Amino acid sequence: MATCRLCKGQYPDDQFIDGNGPRYLVCVRCAVDEGYLPAEEVPGYYDDRTAKARMSLFARRYGPIFWVIAGWIIWGMFFQGLELWSNLILVALLLSTLVVPLLFFLRTAKFKAQLRQLTP
């Protein structure tokens, strides 16, 4: 993968514009920002609204996994020695550890459909 010389991001070859001089190795996002191309001429351009919607979609997909892992870490560090709270939080963590991967795989088709809608 090539690296954009303006933003230093690595993208596949279809995300770069053609040209020499100042247009050489410039991604489509930087090309629109720098004024090399209008946004209407770029078929694979992610505007700010689309980029934020995609980031939100990925956060909703992978957020519960993050919170389960963080919950286990916090339980191990702070709540393991407490009598009542340790047992209640342990039960909640065990249930969420079993439910979150199940929901992750059951919602795969919906995630792919929403991602396809947000792909230009």
C-alpha positions as CSV (number, residue, x, y, z in Angstrom):
1,M,0.0,0.0,0.0
2,A,1.2,3.4,-0.9
3,T,1.5,6.3,1.6
4,C,-0.1,9.7,1.0
5,R,2.6,12.4,1.1
6,L,0.3,15.0,2.7
7,C,-1.5,13.1,5.4
8,K,0.9,10.2,5.7
9,G,-2.0,7.7,5.6
10,Q,-1.7,4.3,3.9
11,Y,-4.4,3.5,1.4
12,P,-4.9,1.1,-1.5
13,D,-4.0,2.3,-5.0
14,D,-7.6,3.1,-5.9
15,Q,-7.7,5.9,-3.3
16,F,-5.0,7.9,-5.0
17,I,-5.3,10.5,-7.8
18,D,-3.2,10.4,-11.0
19,G,-0.6,13.0,-11.8
20,N,2.9,14.3,-11.5
21,G,4.3,17.1,-9.4
22,P,2.1,18.3,-6.6
23,R,-0.6,15.6,-7.4
24,Y,1.9,12.7,-7.1
25,L,1.0,10.3,-4.3
26,V,-1.9,12.3,-3.0
27,C,-5.0,10.5,-1.6
28,V,-8.5,11.5,-2.7
29,R,-9.3,13.1,0.6
30,C,-6.2,15.3,0.6
31,A,-6.8,16.1,-3.1
32,V,-10.3,17.4,-2.3
33,D,-9.0,19.3,0.8
34,E,-6.1,20.9,-1.2
35,G,-8.3,21.8,-4.1
36,Y,-6.7,19.5,-6.7
37,L,-10.1,17.8,-7.4
38,P,-13.7,18.8,-6.8
39,A,-15.6,16.4,-4.5
40,E,-18.1,15.5,-7.2
41,E,-15.4,14.0,-9.5
42,V,-14.1,11.6,-6.8
43,P,-16.3,8.4,-6.7
44,G,-14.6,6.9,-3.6
45,Y,-14.6,10.1,-1.5
46,Y,-15.8,9.9,2.1
47,D,-17.1,13.2,3.2
48,D,-17.1,14.1,6.9
49,R,-20.7,13.0,7.4
50,T,-20.1,9.5,5.9
51,A,-16.8,9.1,7.7
52,K,-18.4,9.9,11.1
53,A,-21.3,7.5,10.3
54,R,-18.9,4.7,9.5
55,M,-16.9,5.3,12.7
56,S,-20.1,5.3,14.7
57,L,-21.1,2.0,13.0
58,F,-17.8,0.4,13.9
59,A,-18.0,1.7,17.5
60,R,-21.4,0.2,17.9
61,R,-20.1,-3.1,16.5
62,Y,-16.9,-3.4,18.6
63,G,-17.8,-1.3,21.6
64,P,-19.4,-4.1,23.7
65,I,-16.3,-6.3,23.3
66,F,-14.2,-3.4,24.6
67,W,-16.5,-2.9,27.6
68,V,-16.5,-6.6,28.5
69,I,-12.7,-6.7,28.4
70,A,-12.5,-3.4,30.4
71,G,-15.0,-4.8,32.9
72,W,-12.9,-7.9,33.5
73,I,-9.8,-5.7,34.1
74,I,-11.6,-3.4,36.5
75,W,-13.1,-6.3,38.3
76,G,-9.7,-7.9,38.7
77,M,-8.1,-4.7,39.9
78,F,-10.8,-3.3,42.3
79,F,-13.8,-5.5,43.0
80,Q,-12.2,-8.9,43.4
81,G,-11.8,-8.5,47.2
82,L,-15.2,-7.1,48.0
83,E,-17.8,-9.7,49.3
84,L,-21.2,-8.7,47.9
85,W,-20.1,-6.5,45.0
86,S,-17.5,-9.0,43.8
87,N,-20.2,-11.7,43.3
88,L,-22.7,-9.5,41.7
89,I,-20.3,-8.0,39.2
90,L,-18.8,-11.4,38.5
91,V,-22.2,-12.8,37.6
92,A,-22.9,-9.7,35.3
93,L,-19.5,-10.1,33.7
94,L,-20.0,-13.8,33.1
95,L,-23.4,-13.2,31.5
96,S,-22.1,-10.4,29.3
97,T,-19.1,-12.6,28.3
98,L,-21.5,-15.2,27.0
99,V,-24.1,-12.8,25.4
100,V,-21.8,-10.3,23.7
101,P,-20.1,-12.8,21.3
102,L,-23.4,-14.3,20.5
103,L,-24.9,-10.9,19.6
104,F,-21.7,-10.0,17.7
105,F,-22.2,-12.9,15.3
106,L,-26.0,-12.6,15.1
107,R,-25.7,-9.0,14.0
108,T,-23.0,-9.6,11.3
109,A,-25.5,-9.4,8.4
110,K,-27.0,-6.2,9.7
111,F,-23.6,-4.7,10.1
112,K,-22.5,-5.6,6.6
113,A,-25.7,-4.2,5.1
114,Q,-25.3,-0.9,7.0
115,L,-21.6,-0.7,6.0
116,R,-22.5,-1.3,2.3
117,Q,-25.0,1.6,2.5
118,L,-22.2,3.9,3.9
119,T,-19.7,2.9,1.2
120,P,-19.6,5.3,-1.8
